[in-house]
Amino acid sequence: MKRDGAHDPRAIANKILEIRAETGEPTTVMQLIKLVYIADGWSLALRDRPLANQNPEAWQYGPVYRDAYNAFRQFGAQPVTSPAYVRGTDLPYVESFSEDEEKLLRAVVSAYGKLSAFSLSRLTHQPGTPWSDAYENGAYSEISADDMKAHFESLKEKRLAAKASAQIA
């Protein structure tokens, strides 16, 4: 699957920070990167389109968009206190998100935003996930959009099955 016409992961991260700021919740770099990944995965499964214009890489603690990580790494384990800026400027990465993209980002932040950085890391790099498949090829291997889409579609099917079972019981 091609990622043409999708968003820069730094702009997605900035949008997530904007949404999280509405709740007053602090966000670490690890949380932020994992939320970008989860949003991209759900976009592939629910919208049949990527949200990010780059494939993430399989790093030790899970999937990472290198450009987004590099833009925020100076915060270390501390909460991120400013957006990612275009190098050499004071202009943040800002892109226009469609209404359905913003809804998706808000839903991801609502559903996953309260999880700790390490909970999100564990969630995104379990055995059988796109991360683990890519990591078998070595650290920093690309995680394909097709693998992400298949994984998040399987999560969608499991959630639908669980919901149907709960309604029957």
C-alpha positions as a LaTeX table, in Angstrom:
\begin{tabular}{lrrr}
\hline
Residue & $x$ (\AA) & $y$ (\AA) & $z$ (\AA) \\
\hline
Met1 & 0.00 & 0.00 & 0.00 \\
Lys2 & 1.27 & 3.42 & $-0.92$ \\
Arg3 & 1.37 & 6.28 & 1.55 \\
Asp4 & 0.91 & 9.06 & $-1.02$ \\
Gly5 & $-1.21$ & 11.98 & 0.14 \\
Ala6 & $-0.92$ & 11.07 & 3.81 \\
His7 & 0.43 & 13.28 & 6.61 \\
Asp8 & 3.88 & 13.89 & 7.99 \\
Pro9 & 4.14 & 11.96 & 11.30 \\
Arg10 & 5.38 & 15.16 & 12.98 \\
Ala11 & 2.15 & 16.95 & 12.00 \\
Ile12 & 0.12 & 13.99 & 13.31 \\
Ala13 & 2.08 & 14.10 & 16.55 \\
Asn14 & 1.47 & 17.85 & 16.85 \\
Lys15 & $-2.26$ & 17.30 & 16.32 \\
Ile16 & $-2.29$ & 14.60 & 19.01 \\
Leu17 & $-0.49$ & 16.99 & 21.37 \\
Glu18 & $-3.13$ & 19.62 & 20.61 \\
Ile19 & $-5.93$ & 17.15 & 21.42 \\
Arg20 & $-4.17$ & 15.96 & 24.58 \\
Ala21 & $-3.67$ & 19.58 & 25.70 \\
Glu22 & $-7.47$ & 19.95 & 25.82 \\
Thr23 & $-7.52$ & 17.35 & 28.60 \\
Gly24 & $-4.45$ & 18.68 & 30.39 \\
Glu25 & $-2.82$ & 15.25 & 30.23 \\
Pro26 & 0.97 & 15.25 & 29.85 \\
Thr27 & 2.40 & 13.20 & 26.99 \\
Thr28 & 5.82 & 11.60 & 26.79 \\
Val29 & 7.69 & 11.00 & 23.55 \\
Met30 & 7.08 & 7.25 & 23.76 \\
Gln31 & 3.34 & 7.75 & 24.29 \\
Leu32 & 3.19 & 10.22 & 21.44 \\
Ile33 & 5.00 & 7.99 & 18.94 \\
Lys34 & 2.84 & 5.00 & 19.87 \\
Leu35 & $-0.36$ & 7.07 & 19.51 \\
Val36 & 0.75 & 8.12 & 16.02 \\
Tyr37 & 1.30 & 4.43 & 15.17 \\
Ile38 & $-2.06$ & 3.35 & 16.57 \\
Ala39 & $-3.87$ & 6.15 & 14.72 \\
Asp40 & $-2.12$ & 5.17 & 11.49 \\
Gly41 & $-3.06$ & 1.52 & 12.01 \\
Trp42 & $-6.71$ & 2.27 & 12.70 \\
Ser43 & $-6.80$ & 4.58 & 9.69 \\
Leu44 & $-5.57$ & 1.73 & 7.50 \\
Ala45 & $-8.18$ & $-0.66$ & 8.93 \\
Leu46 & $-11.17$ & 1.68 & 9.11 \\
Arg47 & $-10.55$ & 4.12 & 6.25 \\
Asp48 & $-8.45$ & 1.92 & 3.94 \\
Arg49 & $-5.96$ & 4.81 & 3.81 \\
Pro50 & $-2.80$ & 5.53 & 5.75 \\
Leu51 & $-2.70$ & 8.51 & 8.05 \\
Ala52 & 1.11 & 8.80 & 7.98 \\
Asn53 & 3.17 & 9.29 & 4.84 \\
Gln54 & 6.02 & 7.10 & 6.16 \\
Asn55 & 6.27 & 3.53 & 7.35 \\
Pro56 & 7.28 & 3.15 & 10.98 \\
Glu57 & 10.37 & 1.18 & 11.94 \\
Ala58 & 10.66 & $-1.69$ & 14.42 \\
Trp59 & 12.75 & $-0.32$ & 17.30 \\
Gln60 & 13.50 & $-2.05$ & 20.59 \\
Tyr61 & 10.44 & $-0.68$ & 22.42 \\
Gly62 & 8.02 & $-0.89$ & 19.53 \\
Pro63 & 7.13 & 0.93 & 16.32 \\
Val64 & 8.68 & 4.35 & 15.75 \\
Tyr65 & 8.37 & 7.01 & 13.06 \\
Arg66 & 11.97 & 8.15 & 12.88 \\
Asp67 & 11.20 & 11.75 & 11.86 \\
Ala68 & 8.71 & 12.17 & 14.70 \\
Tyr69 & 11.09 & 10.64 & 17.22 \\
Asn70 & 13.93 & 12.90 & 16.12 \\
Ala71 & 11.68 & 15.95 & 16.42 \\
Phe72 & 10.81 & 15.17 & 20.05 \\
Arg73 & 13.73 & 13.15 & 21.43 \\
Gln74 & 15.16 & 16.12 & 23.33 \\
Phe75 & 12.35 & 15.65 & 25.89 \\
Gly76 & 13.64 & 12.19 & 26.89 \\
Ala77 & 11.24 & 10.67 & 29.42 \\
Gln78 & 9.83 & 14.09 & 30.41 \\
Pro79 & 6.49 & 15.34 & 29.09 \\
Val80 & 6.60 & 16.97 & 25.67 \\
Thr81 & 6.08 & 20.70 & 26.17 \\
Ser82 & 6.22 & 22.04 & 22.62 \\
Pro83 & 5.31 & 20.90 & 19.12 \\
Ala84 & 7.70 & 19.68 & 16.46 \\
Tyr85 & 9.08 & 22.57 & 14.45 \\
Val86 & 10.28 & 22.70 & 10.87 \\
Arg87 & 14.07 & 22.58 & 11.20 \\
Gly88 & 15.67 & 26.02 & 11.40 \\
Thr89 & 12.35 & 27.83 & 11.92 \\
Asp90 & 9.85 & 28.60 & 14.64 \\
Leu91 & 7.05 & 27.13 & 12.48 \\
Pro92 & 5.39 & 23.99 & 13.85 \\
Tyr93 & 4.48 & 21.13 & 11.54 \\
Val94 & 0.81 & 21.80 & 10.87 \\
Glu95 & $-1.35$ & 20.14 & 8.26 \\
Ser96 & $-5.07$ & 20.17 & 7.56 \\
Phe97 & $-6.84$ & 17.05 & 8.72 \\
Ser98 & $-10.19$ & 16.03 & 7.28 \\
Glu99 & $-13.17$ & 15.71 & 9.60 \\
Asp100 & $-12.92$ & 11.91 & 9.60 \\
Glu101 & $-9.16$ & 12.04 & 10.27 \\
Glu102 & $-9.70$ & 14.34 & 13.24 \\
Lys103 & $-12.48$ & 12.08 & 14.55 \\
Leu104 & $-10.14$ & 9.12 & 14.27 \\
Leu105 & $-7.35$ & 10.97 & 16.11 \\
Arg106 & $-9.75$ & 11.99 & 18.87 \\
Ala107 & $-11.04$ & 8.43 & 19.18 \\
Val108 & $-7.50$ & 7.05 & 19.43 \\
Val109 & $-6.54$ & 9.62 & 22.06 \\
Ser110 & $-9.73$ & 8.84 & 23.99 \\
Ala111 & $-9.24$ & 5.07 & 23.83 \\
Tyr112 & $-5.47$ & 4.81 & 24.25 \\
Gly113 & $-4.35$ & 8.15 & 25.66 \\
Lys114 & $-4.65$ & 7.16 & 29.30 \\
Leu115 & $-2.23$ & 4.24 & 28.90 \\
Ser116 & 1.32 & 4.72 & 30.11 \\
Ala117 & 4.22 & 4.81 & 27.69 \\
Phe118 & 5.27 & 1.31 & 28.67 \\
Ser119 & 1.71 & $-0.05$ & 28.42 \\
Leu120 & 1.50 & 1.35 & 24.90 \\
Ser121 & 4.91 & $-0.11$ & 24.12 \\
Arg122 & 3.84 & $-3.56$ & 25.36 \\
Leu123 & 0.59 & $-3.29$ & 23.39 \\
Thr124 & 2.31 & $-2.41$ & 20.13 \\
His125 & 5.12 & $-4.93$ & 20.22 \\
Gln126 & 3.61 & $-8.20$ & 21.31 \\
Pro127 & 4.42 & $-11.42$ & 19.45 \\
Gly128 & 2.48 & $-11.67$ & 16.20 \\
Thr129 & 2.19 & $-7.91$ & 15.71 \\
Pro130 & 3.58 & $-6.05$ & 12.69 \\
Trp131 & 6.39 & $-4.84$ & 14.97 \\
Ser132 & 7.49 & $-8.37$ & 15.91 \\
Asp133 & 7.36 & $-9.55$ & 12.30 \\
Ala134 & 9.54 & $-6.62$ & 11.17 \\
Tyr135 & 11.87 & $-6.87$ & 14.19 \\
Glu136 & 12.71 & $-10.46$ & 13.20 \\
Asn137 & 14.45 & $-8.88$ & 10.19 \\
Gly138 & 16.53 & $-6.76$ & 12.56 \\
Ala139 & 16.12 & $-3.59$ & 14.58 \\
Tyr140 & 15.05 & $-0.55$ & 12.57 \\
Ser141 & 13.40 & $-2.66$ & 9.84 \\
Glu142 & 10.40 & $-1.01$ & 8.20 \\
Ile143 & 6.92 & $-2.10$ & 9.23 \\
Ser144 & 4.78 & $-2.33$ & 6.12 \\
Ala145 & 1.43 & $-0.60$ & 5.79 \\
Asp146 & $-0.04$ & $-3.87$ & 4.52 \\
Asp147 & 1.02 & $-5.70$ & 7.71 \\
Met148 & $-0.36$ & $-2.87$ & 9.84 \\
Lys149 & $-3.65$ & $-2.91$ & 7.96 \\
Ala150 & $-4.06$ & $-6.68$ & 8.37 \\
His151 & $-3.24$ & $-6.47$ & 12.09 \\
Phe152 & $-5.66$ & $-3.63$ & 12.84 \\
Glu153 & $-8.37$ & $-5.28$ & 10.73 \\
Ser154 & $-7.97$ & $-8.40$ & 12.90 \\
Leu155 & $-8.30$ & $-6.21$ & 16.01 \\
Lys156 & $-11.47$ & $-4.72$ & 14.52 \\
Glu157 & $-12.91$ & $-8.20$ & 13.87 \\
Lys158 & $-12.06$ & $-9.34$ & 17.43 \\
Arg159 & $-13.78$ & $-6.26$ & 18.87 \\
Leu160 & $-16.87$ & $-6.83$ & 16.73 \\
Ala161 & $-16.99$ & $-10.51$ & 17.76 \\
Ala162 & $-16.61$ & $-9.60$ & 21.44 \\
Lys163 & $-19.37$ & $-7.01$ & 21.14 \\
Ala164 & $-21.68$ & $-9.52$ & 19.42 \\
Ser165 & $-20.95$ & $-12.14$ & 22.11 \\
Ala166 & $-21.73$ & $-9.64$ & 24.86 \\
Gln167 & $-25.06$ & $-8.79$ & 23.22 \\
Ile168 & $-26.01$ & $-12.47$ & 23.00 \\
Ala169 & $-25.09$ & $-13.27$ & 26.61 \\
\hline
\end{tabular}
